[in-house]
Amino acid sequence: MAKMWMIRGEGGRLYDDFRERKAAAIGWAELAPKAKPGMSRKELTVIYQQVEPNVKLGTAISGASQVWRFINEIQEGDWVVTYSPANRTYLVGKVTGPYQYRPEWTEDDMPLIRPVQWKTIEVERDMLSVRSKNTLGATLTVFLLPDTVMQELLSDSKVSSGFGTSSMIADTEELEPEADPLAGLEILAIERIKDLISRLDWEEMQDLVAGLLRAMGYKTQVSPAGPDRGKDIIASPDGFGFENPRIIVEVKHRKGQMGTQQIRSFLGGRHKDDRGLYVSTGGFSKEAYYEAERANVPLTLWTLDNLVRALVENYEQTDSETKRLVPLKRTYFPA
């Protein structure tokens, strides 16, 4: 019976590569050419330590276990899912063949692949239950998802038609221990903060971005509701926009990626001395990033992931109104 696996690609960086190359992939470049079907986890761990002699034992065990599962346990017909932190979407597909070693993709951190037929419909994280969000938040590169999460993803993505969703017994084997479980907690915390911010309305999101810019040392003017001529916030050292840098900010708090047309529209009203910041909680298309790189004024694109990380970095300097929008508590761990 079909199972469903989470396969993360470099923290979500390879999301578009997975889709375009019709594959799911993992790295471990030094281990990849030596990993073969039928090897035990212990054998792979020993090889890992040989090719990476400075690696810690816990890291070797965790990495070798995930490579072993990718090669030996994932089967043709299984479901796979991968996540984009920038767009907060899950891509779902089916494995269509055996694992392959692709040395020509090593530089892209994709030496070990599984061919996958990806579905065009993506699943939005905000549409999932809290339980599924928590399960999908585990930070291992390869892990098996329980039946309840698989059924929810297939239902929400409407990709099960024609494939069947026969029930399976949830995997009872514990997940491999992560090499650094504390490092994983930071990623989980970032995702929880994103969940909190996603529930803000558009006006609160605009106030949050303005509050963050003030924490970063700027004074802000926030446009009232209504036609804004392509700007929601003006940030500058003096608060009037007379002193440079004069940052023009557009905030889009909606589902779906911003594309080239939206970027061109924003750039159309900019002056040569302006600096642009475009915030889209729905993310950006690859073409939008290309458009921003070719812009005639400096332009930075912020996804929700960029926004949250900047907020965490500057949270202590934010004012009470900004903290009210997103209440956070600092936690310390051993260095």
TIMARRO-442264 format. One record per residue (C-alpha): y, z, x negated. Coordinates in nm, 2 decimals. Layout:
# TIMARRO-442264
     c2     c3     c1
      Y      Z      X
...
This chain:
# TIMARRO-442264
     c2     c3     c1
   0.00   0.00   0.00
   0.35  -0.09  -0.12
   0.55   0.18  -0.30
   0.92   0.18  -0.38
   1.06   0.25  -0.73
   1.41   0.32  -0.84
   1.50   0.13  -1.16
   1.84   0.20  -1.31
   1.99  -0.05  -1.54
   2.22   0.11  -1.80
   2.38   0.35  -1.54
   2.44   0.06  -1.30
   2.60  -0.17  -1.55
   2.32  -0.43  -1.51
   2.33  -0.44  -1.13
   2.47  -0.79  -1.12
   2.25  -0.91  -1.41
   1.94  -0.79  -1.21
   2.05  -0.99  -0.91
   2.15  -1.30  -1.10
   1.84  -1.31  -1.32
   1.60  -1.21  -1.03
   1.46  -0.93  -1.23
   1.45  -0.55  -1.27
   1.46  -0.44  -1.63
   1.45  -0.14  -1.87
   1.56  -0.11  -2.23
   1.40   0.10  -2.51
   1.44  -0.20  -2.74
   1.24  -0.05  -3.04
   0.95   0.05  -2.82
   0.94  -0.26  -2.59
   0.76  -0.50  -2.83
   0.49  -0.25  -2.90
   0.42  -0.13  -2.55
   0.11  -0.28  -2.40
  -0.08  -0.24  -2.07
  -0.36   0.01  -2.09
  -0.20   0.24  -2.35
  -0.19   0.60  -2.26
   0.14   0.79  -2.23
   0.04   0.99  -2.53
  -0.01   0.68  -2.74
   0.33   0.54  -2.63
   0.49   0.87  -2.72
   0.35   0.86  -3.07
   0.47   0.50  -3.11
   0.81   0.60  -2.99
   0.83   0.88  -3.25
   0.73   0.63  -3.52
   0.99   0.37  -3.43
   1.26   0.63  -3.37
   1.17   0.91  -3.62
   1.49   1.11  -3.54
   1.43   1.13  -3.16
   1.36   1.47  -3.01
   1.01   1.53  -2.87
   1.14   1.57  -2.51
   1.33   1.24  -2.53
   1.02   1.06  -2.67
   0.80   1.20  -2.39
   1.04   1.11  -2.11
   1.12   0.76  -2.25
   0.75   0.68  -2.31
   0.65   0.80  -1.97
   0.90   0.58  -1.80
   0.80   0.27  -2.00
   0.44   0.35  -1.92
   0.51   0.36  -1.55
   0.71   0.04  -1.56
   0.43  -0.15  -1.73
   0.12   0.01  -1.57
   0.21   0.16  -1.23
   0.45  -0.08  -1.07
   0.25  -0.35  -0.89
   0.33  -0.69  -0.75
   0.44  -0.64  -0.39
   0.60  -0.30  -0.46
   0.96  -0.25  -0.35
   1.23  -0.18  -0.61
   1.58  -0.05  -0.56
   1.87  -0.03  -0.81
   2.22   0.13  -0.78
   2.58   0.02  -0.85
   2.80   0.33  -0.91
   3.11   0.11  -0.90
   3.03  -0.04  -0.56
   2.82   0.24  -0.42
   2.56   0.00  -0.30
   2.18  -0.02  -0.34
   2.01  -0.36  -0.41
   1.66  -0.38  -0.26
   1.39  -0.63  -0.36
   1.02  -0.69  -0.40
   0.83  -0.73  -0.73
   0.68  -1.08  -0.75
   0.48  -1.07  -1.08
   0.36  -0.87  -1.38
   0.58  -0.72  -1.64
   0.71  -0.94  -1.92
   0.85  -0.88  -2.26
   1.17  -1.09  -2.30
   1.30  -1.05  -2.66
   1.59  -1.29  -2.59
   1.73  -1.04  -2.34
   1.71  -0.74  -2.58
   2.09  -0.76  -2.66
   2.15  -0.72  -2.29
   1.93  -0.41  -2.28
   1.67  -0.59  -2.07
   1.37  -0.65  -2.30
   1.11  -0.54  -2.05
   1.14  -0.70  -1.70
   0.97  -0.73  -1.37
   1.05  -1.05  -1.17
   1.20  -0.95  -0.84
   1.30  -1.13  -0.52
   1.62  -0.95  -0.43
   1.75  -0.94  -0.07
   2.10  -1.05   0.01
   2.18  -0.75   0.22
   2.29  -0.44   0.02
   2.26  -0.08   0.14
   2.57   0.13   0.14
   2.53   0.48   0.00
   2.76   0.62   0.27
   2.52   0.51   0.54
   2.22   0.71   0.40
   2.12   1.07   0.49
   2.21   1.35   0.26
   1.85   1.40   0.17
   1.81   1.04   0.06
   2.13   1.05  -0.14
   2.01   1.35  -0.33
   1.67   1.19  -0.40
   1.83   0.87  -0.52
   2.07   1.06  -0.74
   1.80   1.15  -0.99
   1.90   1.01  -1.33
   1.57   0.89  -1.47
   1.56   0.52  -1.54
   1.23   0.47  -1.35
   1.09   0.69  -1.08
   0.89   0.67  -0.76
   1.07   0.73  -0.43
   0.91   0.92  -0.14
   0.80   0.74   0.18
   1.09   0.88   0.38
   1.36   0.73   0.15
   1.17   0.40   0.14
   1.17   0.38   0.52
   1.54   0.46   0.54
   1.64   0.20   0.28
   1.43  -0.07   0.44
   1.56   0.02   0.79
   1.93   0.02   0.68
   1.91  -0.29   0.47
   1.71  -0.48   0.74
   1.50  -0.63   0.46
   1.16  -0.54   0.59
   1.13  -0.83   0.83
   0.83  -1.04   0.73
   0.70  -0.80   0.47
   0.59  -0.50   0.67
   0.66  -0.14   0.61
   0.32   0.02   0.63
   0.34   0.39   0.56
   0.22   0.53   0.23
   0.15   0.88   0.11
   0.44   1.01  -0.08
   0.38   1.05  -0.45
   0.28   1.40  -0.53
   0.31   1.37  -0.91
   0.62   1.54  -1.04
   0.89   1.33  -1.20
   0.88   1.32  -1.57
   1.12   1.58  -1.72
   1.45   1.43  -1.83
   1.53   1.45  -2.20
   1.86   1.63  -2.12
   1.85   1.77  -1.76
   2.21   1.91  -1.80
   2.34   1.56  -1.88
   2.19   1.45  -1.55
   2.38   1.72  -1.36
   2.71   1.56  -1.46
   2.61   1.23  -1.30
   2.49   1.40  -0.99
   2.82   1.59  -0.96
   3.02   1.26  -1.00
   2.82   1.11  -0.71
   2.87   1.42  -0.49
   3.25   1.39  -0.55
   3.24   1.03  -0.46
   3.07   1.12  -0.13
   3.35   1.37  -0.06
   3.63   1.12  -0.14
   3.46   0.85   0.07
   3.52   1.06   0.38
   3.90   1.06   0.33
   4.10   0.83   0.55
   4.33   0.56   0.40
   4.65   0.77   0.40
   4.47   1.06   0.23
   4.33   0.82  -0.03
   4.67   0.69  -0.10
   4.80   1.05  -0.14
   4.50   1.13  -0.37
   4.58   0.84  -0.60
   4.95   0.94  -0.61
   4.86   1.30  -0.69
   4.63   1.19  -0.97
   4.91   0.97  -1.12
   5.15   1.28  -1.11
   4.88   1.48  -1.29
   4.89   1.21  -1.56
   5.26   1.26  -1.61
   5.42   1.01  -1.37
   5.65   1.05  -1.08
   5.56   0.86  -0.77
   5.70   0.69  -0.46
   5.45   0.64  -0.18
   5.51   0.35   0.07
   5.52   0.45   0.44
   5.26   0.30   0.67
   5.31  -0.06   0.76
   5.37  -0.38   0.57
   5.41  -0.28   0.20
   5.46  -0.62   0.03
   5.16  -0.56  -0.19
   5.24  -0.21  -0.31
   5.14   0.13  -0.19
   5.26   0.34  -0.48
   5.52   0.30  -0.75
   5.47   0.53  -1.05
   5.72   0.56  -1.34
   5.85   0.83  -1.58
   6.18   0.87  -1.38
   6.04   0.83  -1.03
   6.27   0.54  -0.94
   6.10   0.26  -1.13
   6.39   0.21  -1.37
   6.21   0.34  -1.68
   5.90   0.17  -1.82
   5.62   0.17  -1.76
   5.67   0.08  -1.40
   5.32   0.09  -1.24
   5.27  -0.09  -0.91
   4.96   0.05  -0.73
   4.76  -0.11  -0.45
   4.50   0.11  -0.27
   4.22  -0.04  -0.07
   3.99   0.22   0.10
   3.74   0.00   0.28
   3.39  -0.13   0.27
   3.33  -0.45   0.07
   3.44  -0.58  -0.27
   3.78  -0.71  -0.34
   3.77  -1.07  -0.46
   3.99  -1.32  -0.64
   4.21  -1.39  -0.34
   4.32  -1.02  -0.31
   4.39  -1.00  -0.68
   4.60  -1.32  -0.68
   4.79  -1.19  -0.38
   4.87  -0.87  -0.55
   4.98  -1.04  -0.87
   5.20  -1.29  -0.69
   5.47  -1.03  -0.63
   5.47  -0.88  -0.98
   5.76  -0.90  -1.23
   5.70  -0.95  -1.60
   5.77  -0.59  -1.69
   5.54  -0.45  -1.42
   5.21  -0.28  -1.48
   4.94  -0.31  -1.21
   4.68  -0.07  -1.09
   4.45  -0.19  -0.81
   4.23   0.08  -0.66
   3.93  -0.04  -0.44
   3.67   0.21  -0.32
   3.46  -0.08  -0.22
   3.45  -0.22  -0.58
   3.53  -0.57  -0.71
   3.35  -0.89  -0.74
   3.27  -1.03  -1.09
   3.52  -1.30  -1.02
   3.79  -1.04  -0.94
   3.75  -0.89  -1.29
   3.78  -1.24  -1.45
   4.10  -1.29  -1.25
   4.24  -0.96  -1.37
   4.17  -1.04  -1.73
   4.37  -1.37  -1.69
   4.67  -1.20  -1.52
   5.02  -1.26  -1.65
   5.09  -0.88  -1.64
   4.86  -0.60  -1.75
   4.63  -0.51  -1.46
   4.37  -0.23  -1.44
   4.11  -0.23  -1.17
   3.98   0.10  -1.05
   3.66   0.15  -0.85
   3.58   0.48  -0.69
   3.38   0.56  -1.00
   3.68   0.51  -1.22
   3.90   0.71  -0.98
   3.66   1.01  -0.97
   3.62   1.02  -1.35
   4.00   1.02  -1.40
   4.03   1.29  -1.13
   3.78   1.51  -1.30
   3.95   1.46  -1.64
   4.29   1.55  -1.50
   4.20   1.79  -1.22
   4.35   2.10  -1.38
   4.69   1.93  -1.39
   4.68   1.82  -1.02
   4.91   1.99  -0.76
   4.79   2.21  -0.47
   4.81   1.92  -0.22
   4.58   1.70  -0.43
   4.34   1.99  -0.48
   4.33   2.04  -0.11
   4.22   1.68  -0.06
   3.93   1.72  -0.30
   3.85   2.09  -0.37
   3.64   2.12  -0.69
   3.51   2.41  -0.90
   3.46   2.40  -1.27
   3.12   2.49  -1.41
   3.03   2.56  -1.77
   2.71   2.48  -1.96
   2.60   2.55  -2.31
   2.72   2.29  -2.56
